[in-house]
Amino acid sequence: MTTTTRTGPPDLRVRRALTVLGAAVAAAGVWAVVRLVGGADLDVATASGPATVGLPAVVLTALAAGLAGWALLAGLERWTRAGHRAWRWVAGVVLAVSLLGPVTTALTWTSLACLVALHVAVGAALLTLPRKRC
């Protein structure tokens, strides 16, 4: 019986999963600096009144965005010839549109700046999702 050990680079799925996890960690890091070090409250307007954005919401939203982005990238790579290029364009547009959330719901200038920083941190991390090797 022979055993083989793999010594090459990590599998594409592992690298993409680590990128999604990295985006969530980046979001948690920004939240921690803003909230715990800076003492800022991330107050937003909701349909039921003002609310403060907490760490669970930040991490879960980053994970959801990352998984959705991963799924979109996989689909684009499967169904188009230039999937990664299309992914970058779509991801950039989604990041730009996502900035409308903080602009329209932040209750203070501090909240606005911090929420924009969160969006940019997650977007920047997800834009680095590794490409499929041909």
C-alpha positions as CSV (number, residue, x, y, z in Angstrom):
1,M,0.0,0.0,0.0
2,T,1.3,3.4,-0.9
3,T,0.4,6.7,0.5
4,T,0.8,10.0,-1.3
5,T,1.3,13.3,0.3
6,R,0.4,16.5,-1.4
7,T,3.1,19.1,-1.2
8,G,1.8,21.6,-3.8
9,P,-0.1,24.8,-3.3
10,P,-3.5,24.6,-1.6
11,D,-6.6,23.6,-3.6
12,L,-8.5,26.4,-5.2
13,R,-11.5,25.8,-2.9
14,V,-9.2,26.1,0.1
15,R,-7.7,29.4,-1.1
16,R,-11.1,30.8,-1.9
17,A,-12.5,29.8,1.5
18,L,-9.5,31.4,3.2
19,T,-10.2,34.6,1.2
20,V,-13.8,34.7,2.3
21,L,-12.7,34.0,5.9
22,G,-10.1,36.7,5.6
23,A,-12.8,39.2,4.5
24,A,-14.8,38.4,7.6
25,V,-11.7,38.7,9.8
26,A,-10.9,42.1,8.1
27,A,-14.4,43.3,8.8
28,A,-14.1,42.2,12.5
29,G,-10.8,43.9,12.7
30,V,-12.2,47.2,11.4
31,W,-15.2,46.9,13.7
32,A,-12.9,46.2,16.7
33,V,-10.7,49.2,16.0
34,V,-13.7,51.5,15.4
35,R,-15.8,50.3,18.4
36,L,-13.3,49.1,21.0
37,V,-10.4,51.4,20.4
38,G,-12.1,54.4,18.9
39,G,-15.2,54.1,21.0
40,A,-17.5,55.0,18.1
41,D,-21.0,53.7,17.8
42,L,-22.1,52.4,14.4
43,D,-25.6,53.9,14.5
44,V,-27.9,53.4,11.5
45,A,-31.5,54.1,10.8
46,T,-33.8,51.1,10.3
47,A,-37.5,50.7,9.7
48,S,-38.0,50.0,13.4
49,G,-35.9,53.0,14.5
50,P,-32.2,53.6,15.2
51,A,-29.9,50.5,15.7
52,T,-26.3,49.9,16.4
53,V,-24.4,47.6,14.1
54,G,-22.8,44.9,16.2
55,L,-20.0,42.4,15.6
56,P,-22.3,39.4,14.7
57,A,-24.0,41.4,12.0
58,V,-20.6,42.6,10.6
59,V,-19.1,39.1,10.4
60,L,-22.2,37.4,9.1
61,T,-22.7,40.0,6.4
62,A,-19.1,39.7,5.3
63,L,-19.4,35.9,5.2
64,A,-22.7,36.1,3.2
65,A,-21.2,38.6,0.7
66,G,-18.1,36.4,0.4
67,L,-20.0,33.2,-0.3
68,A,-22.2,35.0,-2.8
69,G,-19.2,36.4,-4.5
70,W,-17.5,33.0,-4.6
71,A,-20.6,31.4,-6.1
72,L,-20.8,34.2,-8.7
73,L,-17.1,33.8,-9.6
74,A,-17.5,30.1,-10.0
75,G,-20.5,30.5,-12.3
76,L,-18.8,33.2,-14.4
77,E,-15.7,31.0,-14.7
78,R,-17.9,28.1,-15.8
79,W,-20.1,30.0,-18.3
80,T,-17.8,32.7,-19.7
81,R,-14.4,32.8,-21.2
82,A,-13.2,35.7,-19.1
83,G,-14.9,34.8,-15.9
84,H,-12.3,36.4,-13.5
85,R,-12.3,39.7,-15.5
86,A,-16.1,39.8,-15.4
87,W,-16.0,39.0,-11.7
88,R,-13.7,42.0,-11.0
89,W,-16.0,44.3,-12.8
90,V,-19.2,43.0,-11.1
91,A,-17.5,43.0,-7.7
92,G,-16.3,46.6,-8.2
93,V,-19.8,47.7,-9.2
94,V,-21.4,45.8,-6.2
95,L,-18.9,47.5,-3.9
96,A,-19.7,50.9,-5.3
97,V,-23.5,50.3,-5.0
98,S,-23.1,48.9,-1.5
99,L,-21.7,52.2,-0.3
100,L,-25.1,53.6,-0.8
101,G,-26.2,51.7,2.3
102,P,-24.0,53.7,4.7
103,V,-24.6,56.9,2.9
104,T,-28.4,56.6,3.3
105,T,-28.6,55.0,6.7
106,A,-25.7,56.3,8.9
107,L,-26.9,58.6,11.6
108,T,-23.6,60.4,12.2
109,W,-20.6,61.3,10.2
110,T,-18.5,59.0,12.4
111,S,-20.9,56.1,11.6
112,L,-20.7,56.9,7.9
113,A,-16.9,56.9,7.8
114,C,-16.7,53.7,9.8
115,L,-19.3,51.9,7.8
116,V,-17.7,52.9,4.5
117,A,-14.4,51.6,5.9
118,L,-16.1,48.3,6.7
119,H,-17.5,48.0,3.1
120,V,-14.2,48.9,1.6
121,A,-12.3,46.4,3.7
122,V,-14.6,43.5,2.8
123,G,-14.7,44.5,-0.8
124,A,-11.0,44.8,-1.1
125,A,-10.5,41.4,0.4
126,L,-13.1,39.8,-1.8
127,L,-11.7,41.4,-4.9
128,T,-8.6,39.2,-4.4
129,L,-10.6,35.9,-4.7
130,P,-8.1,33.6,-6.5
131,R,-8.6,32.8,-10.2
132,K,-9.1,29.4,-11.6
133,R,-6.0,28.1,-13.3
134,C,-6.6,26.9,-16.8
